Amino acid sequence: MDLLDVLERDTRLRRVSRRDGGEWAGPCPFCGGDDRFRVWPEAEPPRFWCRRCGRRGDAISYLREHDGLSYRDACAALGLDPDRPRAPSAGNAGGTGPHHRPTRTPLPFAFNVSGPNERWRAAAAAFCRQAEEALWSERGRAAREYLYGRGLRDLGMRVSLGLNLVAREEPAARWGLDDGAPVRLPAGIVIPCKVEYDIWRVIVRRFSGEPRYLTVRGSVSVPYGLNTLRAEQPAMLLESELDALLVAQEAREALSTLATGSTTGARSLYWQMALARATEVLVAFDSDEAGEAAARWWLEALPNARRWAPPLKDPGEMHRHGLSVADWVSLGLAAPMTV
């Protein structure tokens, strides 16, 4: 089955333009929005998008969210190899549309940690899609300006971030939680943490209030940027997810970039074992008392770790003062390991 085959089981579509090899429109199979659902079956990759509810993706993501299939079952229904990397949309890599999807990045080690249940992952994916759409809407302009001020550019933001405009709560059952307490979704920058395709943790960086960073209930503690980890590469370990994005952007794949989310985060033995597979780990926690204490913990835990403190508080502060994050990373990689 191709994308049109899948969608036309659930809605009626008609061709409305020649855009991207042909654009089709019809009622949304999710929200029922009449003529708000758009499909580009000949684009690379083929994709859909509802302008009302914000849901979008490809044939695999449709079967997962609409039909409740697992990733492998969706691939089987489409006749696809679940272990074959999926191509990104090169045509949208530099634009402002909502259709870019990063390639699958298999992890370099056997992965046997349990993630959130299927319902939680589906709810998280829907929330993050809506947040991504909001970030690139007119109402997201102020949030984009804030992120530009932190040195982030469009592509990294589009692949990795979103915006929740208004704080709200959703029923626990929608997120696959059985304790009955509603799931709080604060207003702020939405930061999904993925393991391959699936979201395992959702963080919201609030614009006001303390704590500044909140994790959506039901998340599994996983280092941000885990998908970048490669056994044949050095890695850098930071506190802030936004700082990790900035470093990854400036380093241009010279190293894997991960964030613990706090000075005491991601300390499980499993993540230590994963990081031990890197050629070396530059521990770049903030240059303050808490950051130094956390760095000492990792230097004792990892035989391949060494301290590489930012010359200012953190990489974001470096950018704001005109210091080159790329040069700082290059110097760190060139410095020899000490015994």
C-alpha positions as CSV (number, residue, x, y, z in Angstrom):
1,M,0.0,0.0,0.0
2,D,1.1,3.6,-0.6
3,L,0.0,6.6,1.3
4,L,-3.1,7.3,-0.8
5,D,-4.2,3.6,-0.4
6,V,-3.9,3.9,3.3
7,L,-5.8,7.2,3.7
8,E,-8.6,6.5,1.2
9,R,-9.8,3.6,3.5
10,D,-10.8,6.3,5.9
11,T,-11.6,9.5,4.0
12,R,-12.5,10.8,0.5
13,L,-9.7,12.6,-1.3
14,R,-9.6,14.6,-4.5
15,R,-6.7,16.2,-6.3
16,V,-6.6,20.0,-5.9
17,S,-3.2,21.1,-7.3
18,R,0.1,20.1,-8.8
19,R,2.2,21.1,-5.8
20,D,5.0,18.6,-5.0
21,G,3.8,16.2,-7.7
22,G,0.1,16.6,-6.8
23,E,-1.8,17.8,-3.7
24,W,-4.9,16.0,-2.6
25,A,-7.6,17.3,-0.1
26,G,-10.5,16.0,1.8
27,P,-12.0,15.5,5.3
28,C,-9.5,14.8,8.1
29,P,-9.8,11.1,9.3
30,F,-8.8,12.3,12.8
31,C,-10.8,15.5,13.5
32,G,-13.3,15.4,10.6
33,G,-12.3,18.9,9.5
34,D,-13.9,19.3,6.1
35,D,-11.4,20.1,3.3
36,R,-8.6,20.8,5.9
37,F,-6.7,17.6,5.3
38,R,-3.9,17.8,2.7
39,V,-1.9,14.9,1.2
40,W,1.2,14.9,-1.1
41,P,1.6,11.3,-2.2
42,E,4.3,11.9,-4.8
43,A,6.5,14.2,-2.6
44,E,9.7,12.9,-1.1
45,P,8.8,11.6,1.4
46,P,5.0,11.3,0.9
47,R,3.2,13.1,3.6
48,F,-0.1,14.4,5.0
49,W,-1.1,17.3,7.1
50,C,-4.4,18.5,8.7
51,R,-4.6,22.3,8.9
52,R,-7.2,22.0,11.7
53,C,-5.9,19.5,14.2
54,G,-2.2,19.7,13.2
55,R,-1.7,15.9,12.7
56,R,0.8,15.1,10.0
57,G,3.3,12.5,9.0
58,D,3.7,9.6,6.6
59,A,2.0,6.3,6.0
60,I,3.8,4.7,9.0
61,S,2.9,7.4,11.4
62,Y,-0.7,7.4,10.2
63,L,-1.1,3.7,10.8
64,R,0.5,4.0,14.2
65,E,-1.7,6.9,15.4
66,H,-5.0,6.2,13.6
67,D,-5.0,2.4,13.7
68,G,-2.9,1.9,16.9
69,L,-0.3,-0.3,15.2
70,S,3.3,-0.7,16.5
71,Y,6.1,0.6,14.3
72,R,6.9,-2.9,13.0
73,D,3.3,-3.8,12.4
74,A,2.8,-0.6,10.4
75,C,5.9,-1.4,8.3
76,A,4.5,-5.0,7.7
77,A,1.2,-3.6,6.6
78,L,3.0,-1.3,4.1
79,G,5.4,-4.0,2.9
80,L,8.4,-2.1,4.3
81,D,11.6,-3.2,6.0
82,P,11.3,-1.9,9.6
83,D,15.2,-1.8,9.9
84,R,15.8,0.3,6.7
85,P,16.5,4.0,7.4
86,R,13.8,6.4,6.3
87,A,14.8,9.3,4.1
88,P,14.3,12.9,5.2
89,S,12.5,15.5,3.2
90,A,15.3,17.3,1.5
91,G,13.0,19.7,-0.2
92,N,11.8,21.0,3.2
93,A,15.1,21.0,5.0
94,G,15.5,24.8,4.6
95,G,11.9,25.9,4.6
96,T,9.4,26.8,7.3
97,G,6.8,24.1,6.7
98,P,5.9,21.3,9.1
99,H,6.9,18.3,7.0
100,H,10.5,17.6,7.8
101,R,11.2,14.2,9.5
102,P,14.7,13.2,10.6
103,T,16.1,9.9,9.5
104,R,16.1,6.9,11.8
105,T,19.3,6.6,13.8
106,P,19.8,3.1,15.1
107,L,21.6,3.0,18.4
108,P,25.1,1.4,18.6
109,F,24.3,-1.0,21.4
110,A,21.6,-3.6,22.3
111,F,18.7,-1.6,23.7
112,N,16.7,-3.4,26.4
113,V,15.3,-0.5,28.6
114,S,11.6,-0.3,28.7
115,G,10.0,2.9,27.4
116,P,6.6,4.4,28.0
117,N,3.5,2.4,26.9
118,E,2.1,2.7,23.3
119,R,-0.7,5.0,24.4
120,W,1.7,7.4,26.2
121,R,3.9,7.5,23.1
122,A,1.0,8.3,20.8
123,A,-0.3,11.1,23.1
124,A,3.2,12.5,23.4
125,A,3.7,12.4,19.6
126,A,0.3,14.2,19.0
127,F,1.2,16.9,21.6
128,C,4.7,17.4,20.1
129,R,3.2,17.7,16.6
130,Q,0.8,20.4,17.7
131,A,3.6,22.1,19.5
132,E,5.8,22.1,16.4
133,E,3.0,23.6,14.4
134,A,2.5,26.3,17.0
135,L,6.2,27.2,17.0
136,W,6.1,27.9,13.3
137,S,2.8,29.8,13.4
138,E,2.5,33.6,13.7
139,R,1.8,33.2,17.4
140,G,5.1,31.4,17.8
141,R,7.2,34.4,16.6
142,A,8.3,35.5,20.1
143,A,9.4,32.0,21.0
144,R,11.4,31.7,17.8
145,E,13.1,35.0,18.5
146,Y,14.0,33.7,22.0
147,L,15.5,30.6,20.4
148,Y,17.4,32.6,17.8
149,G,18.8,34.6,20.7
150,R,20.2,31.4,22.1
151,G,22.0,30.8,18.8
152,L,19.7,28.2,17.3
153,R,18.9,28.2,13.6
154,D,15.8,27.1,11.8
155,L,16.6,23.5,10.9
156,G,17.7,22.3,14.3
157,M,14.6,24.0,15.9
158,R,12.3,22.5,13.4
159,V,13.5,19.0,13.8
160,S,13.7,19.1,17.6
161,L,11.4,21.7,19.2
162,G,7.9,23.0,19.6
163,L,5.8,25.5,21.6
164,N,2.8,24.9,23.9
165,L,1.0,28.2,23.8
166,V,-1.4,27.7,26.8
167,A,-1.0,25.5,29.9
168,R,-3.5,22.7,30.1
169,E,-4.3,19.4,31.6
170,E,-5.3,16.2,29.8
171,P,-6.9,13.0,31.2
172,A,-4.5,10.4,32.5
173,A,-6.2,7.7,30.4
174,R,-5.3,9.5,27.2
175,W,-1.7,9.2,28.1
176,G,-2.0,5.5,29.2
177,L,-1.7,6.3,32.9
178,D,-4.0,4.6,35.3
179,D,-3.7,6.7,38.5
180,G,-6.4,9.2,37.5
181,A,-4.4,12.4,38.1
182,P,-4.5,14.6,35.0
183,V,-1.3,15.1,33.0
184,R,-0.1,18.7,33.2
185,L,1.2,20.3,30.0
186,P,2.8,23.6,30.9
187,A,3.1,26.5,28.5
188,G,6.6,26.9,27.1
189,I,9.2,25.5,24.7
190,V,8.5,21.7,24.1
191,I,11.5,19.5,23.9
192,P,10.9,15.8,23.0
193,C,13.5,13.2,23.9
194,K,13.5,10.3,21.4
195,V,14.8,6.8,21.2
196,E,15.0,6.2,17.5
197,Y,11.5,7.2,16.3
198,D,9.6,7.1,19.5
199,I,9.3,9.9,22.1
200,W,10.2,8.6,25.6
201,R,10.3,11.9,27.5
202,V,8.8,15.3,27.0
203,I,10.3,18.4,28.7
204,V,8.8,21.9,28.7
205,R,11.1,24.9,29.2
206,R,8.8,27.4,30.8
207,F,9.2,31.2,30.2
208,S,8.5,32.0,33.8
209,G,8.2,30.3,37.2
210,E,10.3,27.7,39.0
211,P,11.4,25.1,38.3
212,R,12.1,26.4,34.8
213,Y,12.1,22.9,33.2
214,L,9.3,20.5,33.8
215,T,9.0,16.9,32.6
216,V,5.6,15.6,31.5
217,R,4.4,12.9,33.8
218,G,4.9,9.3,32.5
219,S,8.2,10.2,30.8
220,V,11.1,7.8,31.1
221,S,14.4,9.3,32.1
222,V,16.5,9.2,29.0
223,P,19.4,11.5,28.0
224,Y,18.4,14.1,25.5
225,G,20.3,13.4,22.2
226,L,20.6,9.7,22.8
227,N,20.0,9.1,19.1
228,T,23.2,10.9,18.3
229,L,25.4,8.6,20.3
230,R,27.9,6.6,18.2
231,A,30.5,4.2,19.5
232,E,33.2,5.4,17.0
233,Q,32.8,9.0,18.0
234,P,33.6,11.3,20.9
235,A,30.7,12.6,22.9
236,M,29.9,15.7,24.9
237,L,27.7,15.7,28.0
238,L,25.9,18.9,29.0
239,E,23.1,19.9,31.4
240,S,20.7,21.8,29.2
241,E,18.9,20.3,26.2
242,L,18.9,23.7,24.4
243,D,22.7,24.0,25.0
244,A,23.1,20.4,23.6
245,L,21.1,21.5,20.5
246,L,23.4,24.5,20.0
247,V,26.6,22.4,20.4
248,A,25.2,19.8,18.0
249,Q,24.5,22.5,15.5
250,E,27.9,24.1,15.7
251,A,29.9,20.9,16.0
252,R,28.5,19.6,12.6
253,E,28.5,15.9,13.6
254,A,32.0,16.0,14.9
255,L,30.8,14.4,18.1
256,S,27.7,13.0,19.8
257,T,25.9,15.6,21.9
258,L,23.8,14.6,24.9
259,A,22.1,16.4,27.8
260,T,21.2,15.0,31.2
261,G,18.6,17.7,31.9
262,S,19.9,18.4,35.4
263,T,23.2,18.0,37.3
264,T,22.0,14.7,38.7
265,G,20.1,13.3,35.7
266,A,20.8,10.2,33.6
267,R,23.0,8.6,36.1
268,S,21.7,5.1,35.7
269,L,24.2,2.3,35.1
270,Y,22.7,1.7,31.7
271,W,23.5,5.2,30.4
272,Q,26.9,5.0,31.9
273,M,27.5,1.9,29.9
274,A,26.2,3.5,26.8
275,L,28.5,6.6,27.2
276,A,31.5,4.3,27.9
277,R,31.3,3.2,24.3
278,A,32.2,6.6,23.0
279,T,35.9,7.2,22.2
280,E,35.9,9.9,24.9
281,V,33.3,12.0,26.7
282,L,33.8,15.7,27.2
283,V,32.0,16.6,30.4
284,A,30.8,20.2,29.7
285,F,28.5,20.9,32.6
286,D,28.0,24.5,33.5
287,S,30.9,26.4,35.0
288,D,29.4,26.9,38.4
289,E,29.5,25.0,41.8
290,A,26.7,22.6,40.9
291,G,28.2,21.9,37.5
292,E,31.6,21.2,38.9
293,A,30.2,18.8,41.4
294,A,28.3,17.0,38.7
295,A,31.3,16.9,36.4
296,R,33.4,15.2,39.2
297,W,30.7,12.5,39.5
298,W,30.9,11.7,35.8
299,L,34.7,11.8,35.8
300,E,34.7,9.1,38.5
301,A,32.0,7.1,36.7
302,L,33.5,7.0,33.2
303,P,37.1,6.0,32.4
304,N,36.8,7.8,29.1
305,A,35.6,11.1,30.5
306,R,37.4,14.4,31.0
307,R,36.3,17.8,32.1
308,W,35.8,20.5,29.3
309,A,34.3,23.4,31.1
310,P,32.8,26.3,29.1
311,P,34.8,29.5,29.5
312,L,31.6,31.2,30.6
313,K,28.6,29.6,32.4
314,D,27.4,27.5,29.5
315,P,27.4,27.4,25.7
316,G,24.3,29.6,25.5
317,E,26.2,32.3,27.5
318,M,29.2,31.9,25.2
319,H,27.0,32.6,22.2
320,R,25.4,35.7,23.8
321,H,28.9,37.1,24.5
322,G,30.1,36.5,20.9
323,L,32.4,33.5,21.7
324,S,32.6,30.8,19.1
325,V,31.0,27.5,20.3
326,A,32.4,25.7,17.3
327,D,36.0,26.8,18.2
328,W,35.4,25.7,21.8
329,V,34.3,22.3,20.6
330,S,37.3,22.0,18.2
331,L,39.7,22.9,21.0
332,G,38.1,20.3,23.3
333,L,38.5,17.6,20.7
334,A,42.1,18.5,20.0
335,A,43.1,18.5,23.7
336,P,44.8,15.3,24.8
337,M,43.3,12.9,27.3
338,T,45.1,13.0,30.7
339,V,45.6,10.0,33.0
